[in-house]
């Protein structure tokens, strides 16, 4: 991976000269892993320089440990890289998130990691599945906030009955729909909208975190004016399930408006999972 920044190139050249003159055995591991450190720094020179400076200081104290640091074999090196990447690991915060979820649900829960970028559905027996690491944003506090909001939503599914047993008459019609995959997508959008509304209604103190995460997420969503109409309708409904500020292409306005009017039926304090279905 090339270093696009001339400043990053200068930092690398200076550090390489220092290492080549005094610690030649450390220079190659440093150069080999510079691209990864630069990628994780997301273009932030102070973060990139922090990793280099930390390794140089360690090398001057102990050459072998310095070599291990720049070879990414040393725990300290990994910790510095995680710090500069802004990434947050579930193992480091699972205990606090568990207390957070239990305070919301009112009964014991277990948090388990899954190696994916998003949370898996909460299981029936009170297990919350969350990604083992989140590094979606450059700042660790934003990644931590994202973890909290994911935990809130997953705990909300338990608290507000997403997985409660359903009457047979509510479930039966689903099997007769012409497109079960599309039905499942719509069901997910509607139920997430119900949970989002109930969380905001019952716990006003968490609205700030939820709004902050939604704002960050919306920055990377596809452009509604650049995607096919079918995808655009679903994308618009997904956004409308958590916010009302959505610009919709004119050809989609009628169908999206009609669908949103139906979606709003579950945005009530007494709405249940049956209403979502």
N, C-alpha and C positions, 0 to 999 in steps of 0.2 A: 504494500500500500504506500503510494508516494506521499511525502509530506507537502501538502499544498501551500502551507504558510512559510514565507521566507524567514520569519522570526523563529518558527519551530526548527527550520533547517539550521539556523545559526546556533540555537541551543544545542542541537544534536552534534554539530561540528565541534563546538567548544568542549562539550563533555567527552566526545570521542578523543580529542587531542589530549585531554587530561588523563584519560584512561590509558591511551596508547603509550604515553610517556612514562607513567608510573605503575600502571596495572594492566599490562597488555592482555593478560588472560581474561580480563573482565570486559574488554572492549567489544569482542564479538557477540557475547550474549546480550550486551546492551543494544548494539545495532540491530540484532535479530528481532528484538522485542519492542523497539521504538515504534514501529507502525501500529502495533496493538495499543500501546499506551496513548499514542496520539489519537487513535480512533475513539478510545474510551473517554478522552478528554473533551470530545465534541467541539474541537477547535478552540478551547479555552487554554491560552498559553500559560496562565498561572498554574492551572492544574497539571498540564504537561510538564512544566518546569518543576513542580512539586515532586513528581515521581522521580525525575532525573536527580534532583538535589538530594532527595532522601537516599537514593542508591549510592550517590557519590560520597555522602557523609558516612554511610555504613562501610563502603569500600575502604575509606581511609582508616577506619578503626579496625576492620577485619576483612582482608581481601577475599577469603573464601566465602564469607557471608555476603559480601558484596556481589560476588559472582552468582551465588544462589539467588540473591535478590533480583538481579537483572535477568536471570534465567527463569524467573517466575516460579522457582521451586520453594522460595521462602514464604511463610505465612504472612510476614509483614508486607512483602511485595504485593501479594494478592489483596491484602487489606487496603493498601494505598490505591491500587487500581480500582477497587470497588468504591473507594471514597471519591476518586476523581470522576468515575463514571456516573456517580449519583445513584447507583443501584442499591436496592435494599433487599436483604434476604429474609425469607419467612422465618427461618430458624432463629434469627436474632430478635424477632418481635412477636413470635407466635404466642408466648405467654400473655403479653399485654393484650393482644387481639382476642385471646380466649376470654379473658376477664371482660373485655369490651362487649363481646357477643353474648356472654352469659348475663351481663347486666341488662342487655336489651331483651333477650328471650325469657329470662326468668327461670331457666333450667340449664343443667350442664350441657356443654357442647364440646366437641373435639375438633381441632383444626389439623388437617393433613395437607401435605404439599403434593402438587401434581406438576410434572415438568412441561408446562404449557404457558402461553402468554395470557391466558384468561382463566377465570374460575370455572370449574366444572359445576354442574347442578348440585345443590345441597341434597344429601341423601335423607332418607326417611328416618334414620336413627340418630339424627342430631350431629352428623359429621359435616363440617364445612370444608370444602376442597378449594384451596387457593394456590396460585402459582408459586413455585419455590423461590422465584426471584422476580422483581419488577425493576426495570431500568428504562421505562418509557420516556422519562423526562430527565433533563440534565441535573436538576436539583434533587437531592435525596429527600427533602421535605415534601416535594410534590409526589414522589414515589410512595412515601409513607402515607400521605393523605389518600392516595389511590388505594392502598391496602385497606385503610380504615373504611373507606366508602364501599369497597367490595365486601368487606366483612359485614358492614351494616346491611347491605342488600341481601346477602346470603342468610344472615340471621333474621332479617325481615321476612324472608320466605317461610321460615319456621314459625315465627311469631304470628304471622297473618294468614297461615293456613294453606299455603300453596300445595303442600303435600298431604293435606287431610284427605281421608277417604271420600270419594265422590259418589253421589247417587247414580244409579245405573242409567236413569233417564237423561242425566246430563252428559254422560260419556258416549252413549250409544250413537247419537247422530254423527259424531266425529268420524266414525269408520265408514260413513257413506259419502264423505266429501270427495269431489273429483280429483283433488290434488292434495293428498295428505302432507306432503313436504311443505307446501305453501301454507297450509292450515297450521302446521306446527310453528312456522316462522311468525305468523300473525298472532298465534296464541302467546308466544314468547314476548312479543312486543306489548301486547295488551297486559299481560300479567306483570311484566316489569314496570309498566306505567302505573298499575294499581299499587304495587309495592312502593314505588317511588313516592306516590301521592300520600300513602299512609305513613311512611317514614317522616315525611315533611310535616304532616299534620300532627303526629304524635310526639315528635322530637324536634322542636323548633331550633334547638341549639346546634343541630348537625347540618342545617341548611347551607351554612357558609362553606363547609367542606364539600358538600354535594355539588354546589354551584361551581366551586373552583375546579373540581374534577371534570365536570361536564364541559366547562369552558376549555380546558386543556384538551379533552377528547375531541371536541368539535373542530379543532384546528386541523386535524388530520383526516377528517371524514371526506369522502369523495364529493366532488362538485355536482350538485343536483342538475346543473345545466349541461353537464358533459357525459352523463351516463344514460343507458337505455331507459325508456319510460317505466317498464316493469320494475326495474331495480330502483328507479327514482321514487316511485310510490312507496315502496317499502322503506327506503332510506328516510323519506320525509316523515313517515309514520313513526319510525324509530325515534327520530329527533323530537317529534311532537309528544311522545310518551314521557319525555323528561323536560321539555321546554316548549314554549309557544312561539318563540321567535325564529321562524323558518321562512326563508324565501323559496317559493316553489315556482317552477316554470309554468307559464300560462296554460299550456295544454293539460297540465296535471291538476290544476287548481280545483276543478269541480269534483273529481274523484277523491282527491286528498281531503278536501273540505268535508265531503260526505262521510268519509271513513273516520275523520277526526271527531265528528259529531257523535259517532257511535263509540269511539274510544273513550270519550269523556264520561260515558255512563259508568265506568269503573272508578272514576276519580271522585269517590265519595267515601265518607268515613265508614259507612255500613256495607260497602261493596265486598263481596266474597269471591273466592276462586270460582265458584259456580257462575257468578256474573261474568267473569272473564271468559269462561268457556262459552 
